[in-house]
Amino acid sequence: MDNNSSEVFSVSNPGSPSKTGAPSIVLPVEFIHCPRDHLVVLLARILQSLVDMNDSMTESKQIHTQKLTRFHSRAPPNISIEHYLGRLAQYSYLENSILLTAVYYIDLLSLSYPVFSLNSLTVHRFLLTATTIAAKGLCDSFCSNTHYAKVGGIHVSELNILEVEFLNKVNWRIVPRDFNHETVCIRSASPVSEIKLSVSATNDVLDMYYYRTIMLVGKIDDLAVNYCLAGRSLSESGSLKRPGNEMDWTSCSLSSKRNR
Amino acid sequence: MKFGKYLATRSLELPEYSGHFINYKALKKLINQLAIQDDSLSLQDKKGSFFFKVERELEKVNEFYLEKQSELRIKLDILMMKKNKLFNQSSVEKSSIDFISLYESLKKFSSDLDRLQQFVELNEAGFTKVLKKWDKRSKSTTKELYLSIAVNVQPVFHRNEIIELSDLVATNLLELEAQADGDVIIRYEKQATKAIPSSKSDRLFDQLIFMIKTVDPSVILEKLTKLFQSFLDENNSDNISFKLSNLLYLLTLNENVSNEIILHFINFFSNLNFSMVDDLTGRNFLHQLVISKVDRYPVLDQIVRNPDFDPSTLPVIKDFNGRTPLHYVAEAGNLNTLQLLLQYTNIKLVIDALDGNSMCALLLAVINRHIDILQLLLANGSNPFPTQSEVQPVYLPLNIACQLGDEEIVKILLSSTKHSENQLNNFFQCNAEGLLPLHIVASLGNHNLITLLLDHGADVNQLDKLNKWTPMFYAVIQGNPQTVELLIANGADFKLRDDDNLDPLYYAVLEGNVYVMNVLLKYLKDEPDKKLTPSKSQGPEKPHLTPSVLSISSVPSSVTDLIPDLSLPPPIIPLRKYGHNFLEKKIFLKFNFFTARDSLKINPDTFLTSVPGRLTVSFNKDDLIPRNLILPISSKENTIALQVDSLDDIMIDFELYPTFGTRLIAKSTLSASLLLSRYNKETDVYISLPLFDVRLRNIGQLQFSYQVIFPYSGKPLEISIYETYWKSTNNQSSQQLVKSTYFSFVTASSLSGQYYRVKVFLSHDGIPLVAPEWYLELAPNLRVPISNFTYSQLKVMLLHNHDIPERTANVKDFKQLEILLDQLKCIPLQVLLENLPINLSIDLEIFYPTLYELTFADLPLARLNVKGNELILKTNEINYYTDTILTTVFDHVRSSRQTIQHDQKTRSMIFSSSNPSICTILNWKQPNYPVLFNMSGVVFDDEEKTFKYVSANGFPILEDFERTLTKDRSNIKLDNIDSINKKESNSYTDELVNQHCISKSIKQAVFFATSNNLLGIIVSNQLLKVCPRLIEDIRSRGLILVASENNKTPYDIIDDVNGLRLNDILTFQDDIDM
């Protein structure tokens, strides 16, 4: 893994020619080394697909009052997820780990707060809150809420309320750990999830999300850029193995989300 | 107030520092320039050029500070040496020359130090403000960092040195005073043996004074001659002339010494040195003679004729205050002396010389209203119209005369230049604050001066440089209808709009100046569109705003590291705020101090070792943090509010400190017993405490008022989240840059539907009653307050029917309720609440007379008579009053919670009151129900079609009372000589006036409601109709706005308000879109 410096991957990888001829970018194995711009694109893709899916499930446009959360906007914001995430990453100086944690929070929050679902009305406020909390929870230096609110385009008083709401809902378990999925449910009455991952370090959890993301959306036919992990083609990545880590992909929550 | 103008005004007061202040204007200009040129420079370059300039300014200020500070240091060292020398003598006489001059010098030093402190403070404020401005325009956040790493590390902002000096001089002054008063200071108990005998001249002086006091005046001259002779016999050394001069110097100051004696002294001793100048105070004989409180004209006359007198230098020498004798004469108003001095031609050269406070002799004559002196000075060529300049501002005598409102002086000044026409264009100039004479006159309501100024060519529609207002705006805000009439009669434009696009009428309504409002409305009706067509006034208000907006928005486009604007659509669930803060168990205590320095009444003639800069309020409880108030107190920060567990053993210390330094100036204590004993009798207590200095001498008083609110004494109503009220605010933060479009409206509240307003009050023996009106009309124009009767009396008179509960229960709607109340005149609150169908919501308007009504109203309002009630004894009446009503309400809600079905709600209720004190108390005692303030001090008279004042509960206001409010403008102190803003328009005088202002002025009412956390205010619909712009302004402060209309006839509905109260029915607009 030491030979994987980021500049190697910025050029297209001759080893895995894509079908459409679009440039294919090989990403480093560890998420820490992944260029942020690429990560933003990747995460935006997975968020978009989730949003699309959830939007199609509630086609009737009727939102029950009970299903409203504080994350709901009155109308879908006219900034795309990718731009919004890029904006947050750029102006709030978000690190890779924070971006990935935000995705991890989707699972965490949906588990403990079943009313919440990621759709075009909620995704922006969710992302802003999630990145704010992740930055505070994981990073040594972070910005003020006023700053985050300004970048996110809401008033700081609203961000404060969202932050408290979020923290209460996830029972303050904001550092990514696999056993969080059980503890967050202690407060809420929802049934304890059966998800059991064998990894426990934050780094490993995030790495796992990183691999999964690349696997799921790294290669989408109609998009110009394909991503794949270093050292293996996308087709192989399903059998990805890292020393000491037994990855059970089928039980990974990202895909389980998709199945719902 | 604009800081640039403020700085200019202040630098006028500190002339020795002017030119060394931060060049605020230039820096501001630079920011604006940099903001305009957009693409040519990158942010880095702009930043570079701005901070280069800031650093030069820092250097400049710093350099001058260091120079000044070392100067002061040396001065103090010299003074200390002198002091030590003095203390080494056996005894220090309070009357000896050494002592007096040393004491004076220390005082002078202390005031010098104070000026240096002001210099430091002003510069610090300047740097902070300019950096803030830079941050705002460039959208960066360099201020905090730069302040801490570059600005505050400069020696000028290190307060240590100043604090040290300040403490040192205070100590020295105290020691000196103590020593003089004969207090023993152990530190100076020296080796005793070497007591230097007091000098001969001092002894002579003592004998002399002793003789003057004891000997019969008719023979005193004889005896004196003997004394002088014996003195001469004893001393024939060389320096006798010096000693004698010193003696004479001392004699002139002593009030007991008559002129005759001094003359005798001068005649007896021939070899006196009249050119002697005191080395510390810098004064010569002329100074001494004119300063003396006794008229020393004969002595002066004698000295002047003396061949030893040197006319070329003495009259022009400046003392340590920078004053020539002329200044003192002009101040004291001594005509003879002035004539005598003016015969020397060289004094005419310094006739306009400025002293240490930037004042010339002419100005001093104007301020002290010495008309004869003024005329004499003018005749001798003093210039009444100095030219104002940006760099070095000066005082303008005409503007100050206008501020004093002295017609005669203004006349003299204006007519003085008739012979020199070329000065005409200098007639009307802006003072340092940017105001012209006409603006000053209008802002102070001296309407007699207006025609005078206009006759001499003042422009009635000229804009000033402070607010870009015409005199009209100032007249409207001040509220003198005559001034307004006069201005309009002379062609003032009363439809002109200012930079905020507001016209005079808006300000009249906002301030609640009813008479002005009527005048304006009259003229607006008379000529509806005449003024509109010239469009000179209407056109230019918009372009003012747009360029500044454009220049701002052009900045970020060129800059990459700035955040572009974005705002998400608002959330679906509005941000609700449930209930409000209230007192659970603690007692709420609030101190209201007067604005500016009016809370401090220092005895005249008291010299304070340093100028009081802050007032510290500390408590004997550990959990209460001491509070600081910076003097002068601004109207926004004049209150200290705290919550305490009990008042039983509380002690509150008030301590005065200088701005810098840790030396206590004075102290006072408010004990619990005093606090409560006053409070039992009155609702709002005004108190003055004696102030003691460090040596326990009384030096004055500290005046303030306080308010105590006790928690609800009964069992508080349980809070359930579904039943307390909520309001939600919605932030429209789309355009954060343009201030005028940034609102946070109350978009919704839990209040919806209709509420019926009933008046609630207590009977004479304390039973809560409900009535359509608070009085009974026994015969036409014979009204008796119902609250004057006891419950048993009312039972006989009105409540004898047994079917009242039944009839109340049969009420189906508001119409029937109205009929029922009209028939019954009065029902006990308990009966009404228990029997009225629960779906009818009520607005309980608590009636309680205001202080004005208790003091002035014609009706005899009997106070409560509840004998032996513990609560009323422990607290006071108004507290008991609200508690009793709350108890009845809470009991009702509790019992109805038990009986009603699960999905039903309890009755909706709101509280309202026209009495501000009741509103505050109600709001603090419970979180369950919202409180609205009923602003009822201005009503529309349907017959006369004019607005008029009434008291909060509808009594007429005596005209005399209104007049007393606008008075007390006459005395001008040195520190507000050139500024109208230092006297705040809404200065706090006492609770009576304060209550009156709250119920008449929308500005005050809004401030009151927001600062006391009320839900909203009820304002007369007519007022809002006159000025619809107010609706936006009130709601943008986060208040619910209800318009009230009392007409039976059709009315105009105003949009945008949250609710409308027509007669007794309050309807809330439903605008919750879920």
Interface residues (C-beta under 8 A of the other chain):
Chain A: I63 T65 L68 T69 R70 F71 H72 S73 R74 A75 P76 P77 I79 R87 Y91 L121 H124 R125 K150 V151 G152 G153 I154 H155 S157 E158 I161
Chain B: I563 D565 L566 S567 L568 P569 P570 P571 I572 I573 L575 N731 S733 M1074
